[in-house]
Amino acid sequence: MHPVMVLHQMKPGLLYNTNQTTRDNKPFFTVTADINGKEFSGEGTNVKKAKFFLANAAILGLYGVESTFEISA
């Protein structure tokens, strides 16, 4: 199951903060969220990838579960 879907089911109504910067003249995104008093973040070349990495980190940090879902290139 996609990690973002799992996170939305376990923690509905999460608020995400998105920041866009530039790396090597290309857009780069950082998404952060405060969940149960802990801040999690993910980075990627688009918001979808950044949110994916945030969800992976949150699921591992909150529940000790490592996702085997792979993001498409």
Backbone torsions as a table, in degrees:
resi	resn	phi	psi	omega
1	MET	NA	141.7	-178.8
2	HIS	-61.9	132.3	-176.9
3	PRO	-58.7	-34.3	179.0
4	VAL	-66.2	-38.1	178.0
5	MET	-64.8	-43.0	178.3
6	VAL	-61.0	-46.1	-178.9
7	LEU	-62.8	-40.4	178.8
8	HIS	-66.0	-33.6	178.3
9	GLN	-73.9	-36.3	-178.3
10	MET	-80.9	-31.8	-177.3
11	LYS	-134.8	72.2	-178.9
12	PRO	-64.3	148.0	176.1
13	GLY	81.7	18.6	178.9
14	LEU	-63.3	143.9	175.1
15	LEU	-106.3	130.4	-178.9
16	TYR	-110.3	143.6	172.5
17	ASN	-109.8	130.7	-178.1
18	THR	-118.5	133.5	178.3
19	ASN	-127.2	131.3	178.9
20	GLN	-110.2	131.7	174.8
21	THR	-129.0	-173.2	178.0
22	THR	-126.8	133.1	174.0
23	ARG	-130.0	126.4	-178.9
24	ASP	53.1	41.7	179.9
25	ASN	61.3	24.7	177.4
26	LYS	-127.4	146.1	178.6
27	PRO	-65.1	144.5	179.4
28	PHE	-140.9	136.6	-171.9
29	PHE	-119.7	142.6	171.8
30	THR	-123.5	127.1	178.2
31	VAL	-116.4	131.8	178.6
32	THR	-126.6	155.6	176.2
33	ALA	-152.7	142.0	175.1
34	ASP	-97.1	118.0	-177.5
35	ILE	-127.2	117.5	-179.3
36	ASN	54.3	37.5	178.0
37	GLY	81.5	2.3	177.5
38	LYS	-112.9	138.8	178.3
39	GLU	-97.3	129.8	177.3
40	PHE	-117.7	150.7	179.4
41	SER	-143.7	159.8	175.1
42	GLY	-145.1	148.6	-179.8
43	GLU	-126.5	148.5	177.7
44	GLY	-173.0	175.1	-178.4
45	THR	-78.1	-9.3	171.4
46	ASN	-148.3	167.4	-175.8
47	VAL	-63.5	-37.3	-178.8
48	LYS	-60.7	-44.9	179.0
49	LYS	-67.9	-40.8	179.6
50	ALA	-62.2	-41.9	179.2
51	LYS	-67.0	-36.1	176.6
52	PHE	-58.9	-48.1	-178.8
53	PHE	-69.0	-34.8	174.3
54	LEU	-61.6	-47.6	-178.7
55	ALA	-61.7	-41.6	176.7
56	ASN	-58.3	-47.1	-179.1
57	ALA	-64.6	-40.7	-178.6
58	ALA	-66.8	-44.0	-179.8
59	ILE	-63.2	-41.1	178.0
60	LEU	-67.5	-45.2	-177.7
61	GLY	-69.4	-37.1	-176.5
62	LEU	-86.4	-38.8	-171.5
63	TYR	-118.7	-6.4	-179.2
64	GLY	70.5	23.2	-177.7
65	VAL	-110.4	127.4	178.2
66	GLU	-99.2	123.4	-179.2
67	SER	-74.9	141.4	175.3
68	THR	-103.0	2.0	179.5
69	PHE	-66.1	133.9	179.6
70	GLU	-108.7	134.3	178.7
71	ILE	-78.8	141.1	179.7
72	SER	-74.7	152.6	-178.1
73	ALA	-72.0	NA	NA
